Amino acid sequence: MLEPRDESLRDSEKNFIRCEIMKPNYSTTRLANYLSSIMQAVSVNVPPVLFIIFQEEFGITYGQLGFLVMLTFFIQIGVDFLLARISHKFNLRILMVGCGALTLVGYILLAAAPTLFPVHTFYGLLLACFFYSAGSGILEVMSSPVNDAIPSSDKGASMALLHSFYCWGQLAAVLISTLLLKLLGHEHWTWIIIFWMLVPVADMILYLTCPLPKLVSGNENGGTKLGRMGLFWICLLVMICSGASEQAMAQWASMFAQKGLGISKTLGDIAGPCFFALLMGTGRMIYGIMGERLRIGRVLVLLGALCIFSYLLTIFSPSPVLALIGVGICGFSVSMMWPGTLVLSSRAVPEGGTKLFALLAMGGDIGCSLGPWISGIVSDAATNRFPAGNFGLAVDQFALRCSMATALVFPLLLMIFVPKLKRKE
């Protein structure tokens, strides 16, 4: 005769089953995170598609366009720094829904800028930039730690997958915007912005309903002392170089393809930014699949060298086809820089929490703003000092190639400092 099972054992089994049933399903949370990455990509990459329209219709200069890009990331830097200090004081759901609302207001102002500011449209673009950049800043800080807090067997692969959706969002933003611009005509560019308003609306709905994990702020476990750690400053510098290496090419790829290589706008938007985004997303997907099998520190150094090669190929190639191949190679070379640095930093400073992610996002945004802004300044300076007839290039071609040459310093610095970070880790 079988002995009756112990009552306490049956209770423990019931509790285990009850816990498994009550365990949150984070699939909707992941979907909201992925959509937030797409929304960031729309905010950063749709305005550059319209740069030539802004230049031709509103008389905006290269320097002003570079300043618009810089302001996008400068506002995100401010949000990053603010959230590093006070994010733990706010309800997470309010933050995630609020960033969608800010982005939506920014898109509305962007579409209405010519109507609200008929004489000084540039000021309207700056106001719109303030709102959608603030929304992107919140997402950039919070989506990575939210993703990191979701239970996963491979945090590195999960982080790479999250950031790969930025690339697919960039690809969709440029491709769809370019095709709509071709179908609707340049005079109806505001309808493109109205179309992209659907993304923040959908993201707000998802964040209102999905379960959210509990985050570690980093203030209660030593994160407040990050500024005193030499290792943290190395992480921050590598993030600056990562952001600058990426955006110095991404933000000017469309205009470089059109004015620097003499390609039509439609083909330039597709062949330049889309090719860049496609290979950047592919690189992040590879990292997402291979995950922990990669020695990410060594990979980042190799990708820094590949990034330098891609810039040189784009700048000095006599063939437009080879130059565009250089743009694509650059997309692949920068693919793992941002998520790889986040993974290395979280391993090296595990007590950093949300504060570490916020400050690293700030560093990445500093790089994202510095790269295009410095390139824009160099383009204007090269235009004014163009040595006519010396290089067999038009003024715009010479100016844009000079601006890209300036960006070579960023992957070079990354190659120097990543080994230091790897040894510290």
N, C-alpha and C positions, 0 to 999 in steps of 0.2 A: 504494500500500500504506500502511495506517494505521501511524503510529508507535506503538510500545508506550507505554502510559501510565507516567508517572514513578512509581516505587515509593513514594517518600515521599508523593506525593499520595494514593495508594491507602491508605497507612497513616493519613493524617490523616482521610480519609473514614471509615475503619473506627473510628477513635477517636471521631469525631463521632457516628456511629451508636450506638457503645457508650455514650457519655455520655447520648444521648437516651433510650436504653433504661433506663439506670440512674438517670435523673432521678426523684426521689421524686414520688409522686402524693399531693398534699396534700388530696385531696377528703375523706378520712376525718378528717384534722386539722381541716378547716373544719367538718365535721359535729360533731366533738367540741366545738369552740369555740362553735358555735351552741347546742348542748345545754347547755353551761356557762352561757350567757347566760339560757337558760330556767330553769336551776336557781337562778341568782341571783334571778330574778323570783319563783320559788316561795317562796324563803326570805324575801323582803321583803314579798310581797303576800298570802300565804295567812294569816299571823297576823292582819292587820287585818280580814279577813273574819270572824274569830272574836272580834273585840274585844267585841261586845255579849254574846256567850256568856260570855266571861271576866268581864265586868262584872256580869252578872246571877247567874252561878253561884258566882263566887269573890269577889265584892265588890271588884273592882279599880277604882280611880278613874281619871278622865281623866288626872291627873298621872302615875299609874303606867303607864298605857298609853303616854303620851308618852315616859316614861322607857324603856320597853321598845323603842320605836322608836329612841330616841336610842342605847341600848346596842347595838342591831343595827349601827348605823353607826359608833359609837365603837370597837367591837371591830375592825371593818374598817379604821378609821383606824390603829389600832395595828399591824395586820397590814401595811397599806400602808407605814407608816414602817419597820417591821422589814425587809420585803423590799427596800425601797429601798437598804438597807445591805448585806444579806447574800444576796440572791437569787442572785447569781453564784456563791455557794459551794455551792449545792445542785444536784442533778441535776434537770433540768427535768421529766422524766417522774415522778419521785417527788413533786414538788410538785403536778403536775396530778392525779395519782391520789389523793394525800393529801387534797386539798380535797374530793373526793367522799366519802372516808371520814369526814372531819370533819362534813360536812353530814348524812350518814346517821346518825351518832351523835346529832346535834342533833335530827333528826326523831324518833328513837326516844325521846329524853328528853322531847320536847314531848308526844308521845302518852301517855307514862307519868307526866307531871307530877302529875296529881291523885292517882295511886296512891302515888307516891314522897313527895309532900308534901301529904298530905290536909288539914293545918291551914293551912299557908302555901304555897298553890299558886303564888303569885307568884314565890317563890324557885325553884321548879322551872322556871317559864317563863324566868327569868333564866339558869339553868344551861343549858337547851336553847339559848337564844339565843346563849350564848357559843360553842357548838360550830358551829352552822350559820352563824353570822356569820363565824367564822374561816375556814370553808371558802369562803364567798362572797368574803371579802377576798382570799384567794389567787387565786381565779379572776379577780377584778376587776383585779388587778395584772398577772397573767401572760397573760390571754387577748388583751388588746389588742396587746402587743408580739409575741406569737406570730402573731397575725393580720397584723400589720404586716411581719413577717419573711417571710411566705409571698410568693413572687413574684407581682406583680400590676401591671397597667398603670395602675390608678387606685386609689391607696391610700385616698383620701378616700371613694370610693364603697364600697370594701371594708370600711372601718371603719364606715360608716353601716349597711351591710347586717348586720354583726355585731351592732351595737347595736339594730337593729330586732328581732332575735330576743328581746331582753329584753322588748320591748313585746308581741310575740306570746305570750311566756311569761307576762307579766302578765295578758294577756287570758284565756289558757287557765286560769291559776291561779285567777283570780277567778270565771270562768264555771263551770268544772268544780266548784270547791269549793262555790259557791253552789247548783248543781243537786244535788250529792251531799248537801248539808246539808238541802235541801228533801226529797229522797227518803228519807234515812236518819233525819232528825229531829235536833234539837239535842243530844239526849242521846248520840248516836253520832258526835260530831264527831271523835273520835280516829281513826276509819276513814278520814277524809279525809287525815290526816297519813300513815297507813300506805300509802295509794294513792300519795302523792307520793314515797315512798321509792324507787319504781321509777326516778326520774330520776337521782339520784346513782349508783345501781347501774349504769345504762346508760352514764353518762358515764365512770365508772371503767373499764369494759370497753373503751370506745373509746380512752381515753388510754393504756391498756396496750398497744394494738396499732398505733396510728397513727404515721407518721413525724413527727418534730418538727424544725423548722428551728433553725439556730444563731442565738442572740440576741446583740445587743450590750448589755452591761450598763450602759454609761455611766460606769463607774468608770475605764476605761482610756483615755478620750478626752475628758477635761475635765468629765465629769458631776459629779465631786466638788465642783466650784466653782459649782454651780447656785445655792446659797444666797447667793452674792455678786452675782448678776445681778438687776438691777431688773426685767428682762423676765420672769424666772421668777416673781417675786412677783405681777406682773400676771396671768400665766397662772393662778397658784394662786387668786387672788381671783376671777377669772372662773369658775373651776371651782366654788368654794364657792357662788357665786350661782346657777350652773346647777343644782347638786344641791338647794339650798334651794328654788328656784322650782318644781322638779319635785315633790319629795316633800312639801312643805307642802300641796299639793293632793292628790297621789296617796294619801297615807297616811290622810287624813281624808275622802276623797270618799264612801266607803261610809257612814260614820256621819253625815256632813253630809246626804247624800241621805235617810237614814232619820229622823234627829232634827231636822235643820235644815230639811228640806222636808216632813216628815211622810209619807214614802213607805215602803211595806212593806220588810222586810229583803231579800227575794228581788229585788224590783224595784229597790231601792236599790243592791244589789251589782252588778246587771247594768247599770243605767242610769248609775251613777256611775263606778266604777273601770273597767268594761269599755269604756265610751264614751271615757274618758280614754286607756286603753291603745290602743284601735283607732286614734284619730286621731294619737297619738304614733307608733305603728308606721307609719302611712301617711306621716307627715312624713319619717321616716327612710328609708322605701322611695323616696320622691321624691328625697331627697338621694343615695341609692344609685344611682338611675337617671341623674340629671343630673350628679352628681359634680363634676368640675373646671369645668363650665360655670357653676357658681354662685360668686359672690363671697361666700364664707362670712362674712367680717367684716361686710359690709353686711347680709347676711341675718340674722345674730345680733342686730344692733341693731333691725331691724324686728320680729323675733320677740319681743324684750324688750318692745317697745311693745304687741304683740298680747297678750302674757302679762298685762301690767297691765290691759288692757281686759277680758280674760277673768275676772280676779279681781274687778274692779269689777262686771261683769255678774252674776257668781255671788252676790256679797255683796248688791247692792242691788236685784236683780230681784224684783218682786212675784209673778212667775209661777214655779212650780217647773220648768216646761218650759224657760223661758229660762235659769234658773239652771243646769240640767243641760247646756244648750247651752254655757254658759260653762265648765263643767267640761271638756267635750270640746274646746273651742277652746284651753283651757289645755294639754291634752295635745298638740295640734298645735304650739303655740307653744314648748313646751320640747323638742320632738322633736330638734332639731338642736343644742341648746345643748351637751350633753355631748360627742357625737362631733365637732361642729364645733370646740369648744375644743381637743380633742385634736389635730385636724388642724392648726389654726393654730399650736399650741404646738410640734408636731413639726417644722413648717416653720421656725419662728422659732428653735428651739434644736435643730438636727439632731444635735448631738453628745450630747444628753441620754440617749439609749438607754433601757433598761429603768428606770433610776433616775428619769428624767423622768416616764415613765408611772406609776410607783409613787407618786411624790409628787403628781401630778395626781389620781390616784385617791383619795389621801388627802384632797386638797382637796375633791373632789366628795363624799366621804363626810362630811366636816365639815359641808358644806352640807346633805346629806341628813339628818344628825342634828339640826342646829340648827333647820331649818325646822319639822319636826313637833314637836320638844320645846318650842320657844318658843310654837308654836300651842297645845299642850296646856296650858302654864302660863297663857297668856292666857285660854283657855277656862275654866279653874278660877277665875281671878280675876274674869272677867266673870260667872260663875255666882254667886259670892259677893256681887257688887255689882250685881246685876241691878236696873235701874230699872223696877220693875213698872208696867206699863200705859203706859209712855211711847212705846213703839215698835210696839205691837200684835203683839209676838212672844212666843212661849213662852221660858222660860229657856234651854233647850238651843239653840233657834234663834238667840237673841241671842248666846250664848257662842261658838258655832261661827262665826258671821259675824264677830265681833270677832277671832277667831283668824286667819281668812283675811286680814283687813285688815292684820294685822301683817306678813304675808308679802310685801306689795307692795314692801317695801324692796329685796328681792333682785333682781327683774328691773330695777328702777330703777338699782341699782348696776352691773348687767351692762351696761346701755345706756351708762353713763358710761365704763366701763373697756375695753370691747371696741374702740372706736376707737383707744385708746392702744396696745393689743396689735396691731391691724392696721397702724398706722403703724410700729411697731417691726419687725414682720415684713417 
